[in-house]
Amino acid sequence: MRKGIIFVAAAILSACTGEVDDLPLTDTDVASAAIIGGTIDEGDPAVAMLWISAAGQDTGDRCTASLIAPQVLLTAAHCVLPDKINGKTVTAFFGTYSDGEEGTWVNVVETHYDPEYDHTNKPAGHDVAVAILEEPVTIQPLPYNRAPMTEDMVGDPVRLIGFGDDHEIWGFGGVKHHVSTIVNTVTPTLLGLGDRDHHTCRGDSGGPALMDVNGVPTIVGVTSFGASQAPSTCTEGWDSRVDISLDFIDQFVNAP
């Protein structure tokens, strides 16, 4: 299956505005979180794109997700709120170039989001959700972090992955990118990640932040929202910590 990826204009033009204590942002702002300073990612097969669109439409919303069980994707809650997906089709793309001939599309049959998520209070975290695939895929899932994160982790390396735009071409994402950067803030609910030139921005919502845990790349955060100083200049990214949503996530991973 081949899909032309055209991001909705409202999301292209919106900016992620304000610092973490200068919220709330709009849902469009939150949904506009892309990889800045990164490179095309031909690996990481467990990282997928979510495409949300109405039947017969070429336009839609795009998010990123991570396979955490053969039939379960981890993504952001704000990507799958009822007002975003009701009456629409959700599909997952596994590959690098979503508008190419290679890669695999799989239908999503259910979505669920952490009941503790509050879209009016982004700093409270819990911006995590799961998307259940129509059929299992033969890709090795990514593990997710179970250990509490601490301020001692500030400065540690982290890798971000997503299908969003970059500063070169706004609004034409759908290609998987990744970037290596650092943890710069740890709060009880969030991770502040990246520096001015290496971070998420527009289109990567739901994508993973990976850190090595005992030598294994492990999901520690889910891209949630960002901040910017201008409509086309994102300056930082914030991820929801997965370790505070384990009860929610585990019930789907451990389902029979």
N, C-alpha and C positions, 0 to 999 in steps of 0.2 A: 504494500500500500504506500502511496506517495501523497504527501499533503503539502500544499503551499502554505508557508507560515507567514501570516500578516497579523501583527500585533495590533490591538485596538488603539485608535488614535488617542483616546483619553489617557491611556497608560503611557504612551510615548511622550506626551507633552507634560505629564505631571512630574513634580519633583518630590524627592524625599526630603522634607523640610524639617529643620529644628534639631536640637540635641535630644538625647534620650529623655531629659526631664522637661522637654518642650513638646508634649504630645497632648491629645491624640493626633495621629496622622489619619488621612482618609484611607479607605480600603484600597483605592487605586494607588495611592502612594506606597502602601505596604506591598501591594502586588508587583510593584515595579522594582523590586530588589533584584545585576549582571556582573560578569567577571571583568574587572578592570585590571590591566597589566598582566593578563594571563596569556596562555597559548592554547591552541586547539588540542583537545584531549582525545586521542585515539584509543585510550585504554579505559579503565574503570567501567567495565561492562555492566555493573550493578546500578549505575547511576542512569536514570531514565528521564525523559521529558513527559510531562502531563499536558495533554491538549484538550481544552474544554471548549466545545462549540455547539451551536444549534444545528439541527439537521439541514443539510443543503447549503450551509454557510462556509465560505472560505476563511472568514475572520473568526477569531476566538481569543481565549486567554491561555497563556502558557506558564507553566510552573515546572519545577524540577523535583525529582523524587529519588529515593534510594531503596533498592530491594533489600529487605531485612529478613524475609522468609520466601520460599519459592512462589508464594501467591500474595505476598504482602509488601506494599510500598510504604515508606515513611515520607511524609511531605509536610507542608505547613497547613495549619487549620484554616487560615484566611483564604487559602486556595480553594477549599471545598465547602465553604459555608453554603447553606441552602440557597441563599439569594444568588450565589455564583453558579450553581450547577443545576438547579431545578429546571427540568425541561430540556436539558442539554446532554450531549454525549461526552463521556470522559474516556480518553484512550491514552495508553502509555507507549512511548517509543523507546526502544533499546537500540543504541547505535551512537554515531557521532553526528551525522548530517541528516536532520529530520526531513529535508526536502529532496534527498537523494533516493536512489533505488535500493541501497543497502540498508540493513537494519530490520527490526521486527516491531510491528505494532500489535498490541494486545489490548482488548477491551477491559475497562474497569467496570465492575458490576456493583460495587458498594464503596461508600466512603464514610468515614467516621472521624470526628475530631474530639480532642481532649475537652471534656465538659468544663474544665477549669479555665479554658481560654475565654478572654473577654476582649472583644475587638475594640472596645473603648478605652482599654488600659493596656497598651502594648508592653510597657515595662514589666508587667506582671508575668510575662512569659507564657508557657504552656501553648505556644503557637505551633502545635504538632497535630498531625492527623495521619490516618492510614487510608490507603486505597487498595481494595481487594481486587485482584486480577481474575478474569474469567477462567483462566487456566494457569497452572504453574509453569514457570520458565526454568530452563536448565542453565542457570547462571548462579555462581556462588554468591550467596547473600553477604552483605556487610554486617559485621557485629556493631552493636551500639553500646555506648558507655554506661556502666552501672555504678561507677565510683563517684562520690561527691567531688565536684571540682572546687579548687581553692585559689586564693589570690597568689599562691606560690607558683601557679602555672602561667602567670603573666610573663611574656617574653618567650614562651615555648612555641615551637613551630607548629603551624596548622596549614592544611591544604583545603581550598575551597573549590567546588565544582558546580557548574550550572550551565543552562542552555540560554542564558540571557544575552543582551546586546553588549557592545563595548563602546568606548568613546569615538570609535571610527565611524560606525554606521548605526544610528539609532533606529530601533523598530524592526530590524531584520535579524532577529536571533534565531534560535532553533539549531544552533551548532554548539556542541559540548566544548566548554573551555574549562581550564583549571589554572589555579595560581597558588604559589606557596607564599605564606606570610606569617604573622605571629598573632598570638593572643595579647591584646592590650588591656582588657578589662574583664574581670569576673565579678558578677553580681550574684545575689541569691537565685536569680531566675534567668539571667542572660549572659552571653559572651560578647564582648566587643572585639572585633577581629579586623586585622589589616592595618595598613598605613595609607597615606594619601594616594599612593600609586598602585596598591595591591589590595583589592577588596571586592566585595559584591556591590552591585548597583541595580540596574534595571533588568528585570526578567528572570532572576534566579531563585525566586521565593521557593522554599521547600527543599532547596539543595543542601547537601551535607557539608559540614565542617569536619575534616578528618584529622585526628592526631594518632600517633603511634602509641599503642598501649601494649606493653610487652612485645614490641616489635610488629604488631599487627595494626594496619590502618583501621581506625574505629571511629564511628560517628559520635561526635561529642555535642554537636549543635545542628540546628535546622535554620536556614536563612529565614529571617522574619521581617525586618524592616531596615531602613537606612536613613542617612542624613546627607544633606547636600548644601552647598553654598550658592548654587545657581541651578537652573533647570537642567543643565546638561553636564554638571560636575558633581558627582557623588564623592563624598569624602570619608565615609566610614560605613560599616555594616554591623548589624546586631543579629545574633542568633539566639533562639530559644534553646536552653540547655535540655538535653534529652534525659539526663539523670533525674530530673524532677518530675518526669512524666512516665516513669517506668510502669506503674500500675496500669495506666491506660494502654501503653504499647504492648506489654507482655500478654495481655488477654487475647490479642489477635495473633501474635506470633506463636503462642502456645495452644491455640485452638485446634481441636482434633480435625 
